[in-house]
Amino acid sequence: MAGVLKKIDPDVHFRVLHLLEEEPSLTQRELAEKLGISLGGVNYCLKSLIDIGHIKAENFKKNPDKSIYLYLLTPKGIAEKAHLTSGFLKRKMAEYHALKKEIDSIQSKSKGA
C-alpha cells in the first residue's frame, strides 16, 4: 500500500482530500478541472486513495445513474488530511517567501536603474 501512496504528489493528495471533504459529490471530471490535472490522473489518484483507505466511494442510492459516486473521507483520510495540511502550508509559505525575496530583489534593481 505505501508504494502506491509514494506515487501521489503530496499537494495533489491534500487538494483531493480537501475538495472531497467540502464536496463529496464532485465527479472525476469536475475534480480534474478544479485540480488542473488529467481525468486519468484523477482516476489513478482516487483509486490509490481508496486502496490505502483514505476515501471510500459510494453510489447515490436514489440516482438512476449508478455511475454517480460520493467520495467520502474515512477517519484515516481525515487524519491524513490534517497531516498533509501542515506540510502543504509549510511548502506554500516557503514558496511565498522565495517569491517575495525574488520580487523585492527585482524591484530594488529596477529602482536603481
C-alpha positions as CSV (number, residue, x, y, z in Angstrom):
1,M,0.0,0.0,0.0
2,A,2.7,2.5,0.9
3,G,4.2,2.1,-2.6
4,V,1.0,3.4,-4.1
5,L,1.0,6.4,-1.8
6,K,4.6,7.4,-2.8
7,K,3.4,7.9,-6.4
8,I,0.8,10.5,-5.4
9,D,2.1,14.1,-5.2
10,P,1.5,15.3,-1.7
11,D,0.0,18.6,-2.9
12,V,-2.4,16.7,-5.1
13,H,-3.2,14.2,-2.3
14,F,-4.0,17.1,0.0
15,R,-6.1,19.0,-2.6
16,V,-8.1,15.9,-3.5
17,L,-8.9,15.2,0.2
18,H,-9.7,18.9,0.8
19,L,-12.0,19.2,-2.2
20,L,-13.8,15.9,-1.5
21,E,-14.3,16.8,2.2
22,E,-16.1,20.0,1.0
23,E,-17.9,18.5,-2.0
24,P,-18.1,14.6,-1.8
25,S,-20.4,14.5,-4.9
26,L,-17.8,16.0,-7.3
27,T,-17.3,13.9,-10.4
28,Q,-13.9,12.9,-11.6
29,R,-14.2,15.3,-14.4
30,E,-15.0,18.2,-12.0
31,L,-12.1,17.2,-9.8
32,A,-9.8,17.1,-12.8
33,E,-10.9,20.6,-13.8
34,K,-10.5,22.0,-10.3
35,L,-7.1,20.4,-9.8
36,G,-5.8,21.2,-13.3
37,I,-4.8,17.6,-13.9
38,S,-5.9,15.0,-16.4
39,L,-9.0,12.9,-15.9
40,G,-6.8,9.8,-16.0
41,G,-4.6,11.3,-13.2
42,V,-7.7,11.9,-11.1
43,N,-8.9,8.4,-11.7
44,Y,-5.5,6.9,-10.7
45,C,-5.4,9.2,-7.6
46,L,-8.9,8.2,-6.4
47,K,-8.2,4.5,-6.9
48,S,-5.0,4.8,-4.9
49,L,-6.7,6.8,-2.1
50,I,-9.4,4.1,-2.0
51,D,-6.8,1.3,-1.9
52,I,-5.0,2.9,1.0
53,G,-8.2,3.6,2.9
54,H,-8.3,7.4,2.8
55,I,-11.6,7.6,0.9
56,K,-14.5,5.3,0.1
57,A,-16.7,5.6,-2.9
58,E,-20.5,5.1,-2.6
59,N,-23.2,5.1,-5.2
60,F,-26.1,7.6,-4.8
61,K,-28.8,5.1,-3.8
62,K,-31.7,7.1,-5.3
63,N,-30.0,8.2,-8.5
64,P,-30.9,6.1,-11.5
65,D,-27.4,6.7,-12.9
66,K,-25.4,4.2,-10.8
67,S,-22.1,5.6,-12.1
68,I,-22.5,8.7,-9.9
69,Y,-20.5,8.4,-6.7
70,L,-20.0,10.1,-3.4
71,Y,-16.3,10.2,-2.4
72,L,-16.2,10.2,1.4
73,L,-13.2,10.7,3.6
74,T,-12.6,7.9,6.0
75,P,-11.4,8.5,9.6
76,K,-7.9,7.5,8.3
77,G,-8.3,10.0,5.4
78,I,-9.4,12.8,7.8
79,A,-6.3,12.2,9.9
80,E,-4.1,12.1,6.8
81,K,-5.6,15.4,5.5
82,A,-4.7,17.0,8.8
83,H,-1.1,15.8,8.5
84,L,-0.9,16.8,4.8
85,T,-2.3,20.3,5.6
86,S,0.7,21.1,7.8
87,G,3.2,20.0,5.0
88,F,1.2,21.9,2.4
89,L,1.2,25.1,4.4
90,K,5.0,24.8,5.0
91,R,5.7,24.3,1.3
92,K,3.4,27.2,0.3
93,M,5.0,29.5,2.9
94,A,8.5,28.6,1.6
95,E,7.4,29.3,-2.0
96,Y,5.8,32.6,-0.9
97,H,9.0,33.7,0.9
98,A,11.2,32.7,-2.1
99,L,8.9,34.7,-4.5
100,K,8.8,37.7,-2.2
101,K,12.6,37.7,-1.9
102,E,12.9,37.5,-5.7
103,I,10.3,40.2,-6.3
104,D,12.0,42.5,-3.7
105,S,15.3,41.9,-5.4
106,I,13.9,42.8,-8.9
107,Q,12.1,45.9,-7.5
108,S,15.3,47.2,-5.8
109,K,17.3,46.6,-9.0
110,S,14.7,48.4,-11.2
111,K,14.7,51.4,-8.8
112,G,18.5,51.7,-9.2
113,A,18.3,51.6,-13.0
